[in-house]
Amino acid sequence: MQKFQISDATSLGIVLRKTRKAMKITQEELSLQTGISRPTIRDIERGKKTAHLGLVLRLCRDLGITISLSASVDGVEA
């Protein structure tokens, strides 16, 4: 399993697109699978900053991407 550091909408979109392409799934096929429109998938893959979080999470789930978050408070990881 590869790990990616996501710092913004653009880097998340890149990971989603690379994963989809590695699975040899077109945006249209992913649209039919998820119920998310192709233009919305395209926008998310391009790093749209105002993408609906629920849609992004659904794409991640359907592509088999798990998300792990870490936070630091005053320089100490939580």
C-alpha positions in Angstrom: 0.0 0.0 0.0 1.4 3.4 -1.0 1.1 6.4 1.3 0.7 9.9 0.1 0.9 13.2 1.9 -2.1 15.3 0.9 -1.7 19.0 1.6 -4.3 20.5 -0.6 -7.2 19.8 -3.0 -4.8 19.6 -5.9 -2.6 16.9 -4.4 -5.7 14.9 -3.4 -7.0 15.2 -6.9 -3.7 13.9 -8.3 -3.9 10.8 -6.1 -7.5 10.1 -7.1 -6.7 10.4 -10.8 -3.6 8.3 -10.6 -5.4 5.6 -8.6 -8.3 5.6 -11.1 -6.0 5.3 -14.0 -4.0 2.6 -12.3 -7.2 0.6 -12.0 -7.9 1.3 -15.7 -11.2 3.0 -15.0 -12.4 5.9 -17.0 -14.1 8.9 -15.5 -17.3 7.8 -17.2 -17.1 4.3 -15.6 -16.4 5.7 -12.2 -19.3 8.0 -12.7 -21.6 5.1 -13.3 -20.2 3.2 -10.4 -20.5 6.0 -7.9 -23.4 8.0 -9.1 -21.2 11.1 -9.2 -21.3 13.0 -12.4 -18.3 12.9 -14.8 -17.9 16.7 -14.7 -17.8 16.6 -10.8 -15.2 13.8 -10.9 -13.2 15.8 -13.4 -13.4 18.9 -11.2 -12.3 16.9 -8.1 -9.4 15.4 -10.0 -8.3 18.9 -11.0 -8.3 20.0 -7.4 -11.5 21.9 -7.1 -11.3 23.5 -3.6 -15.0 23.7 -3.1 -15.7 20.0 -3.8 -18.3 18.5 -1.5 -16.5 16.4 1.1 -19.0 13.6 1.0 -18.5 13.2 -2.8 -14.7 13.1 -2.3 -15.0 10.5 0.4 -17.3 8.4 -1.8 -14.7 8.5 -4.6 -12.0 7.5 -2.2 -14.1 4.6 -0.9 -15.0 3.3 -4.3 -11.4 3.5 -5.5 -10.2 1.7 -2.3 -8.4 4.7 -0.9 -8.3 4.9 2.9 -7.7 8.2 4.6 -5.6 8.6 7.7 -5.2 11.9 9.4 -2.7 13.2 11.9 -2.6 16.4 13.8 -0.1 18.3 15.8 -0.8 20.7 18.5 2.0 23.1 19.5 4.4 20.9 17.6 3.4 17.7 19.4 1.7 15.0 17.3 -1.7 14.0 18.6 
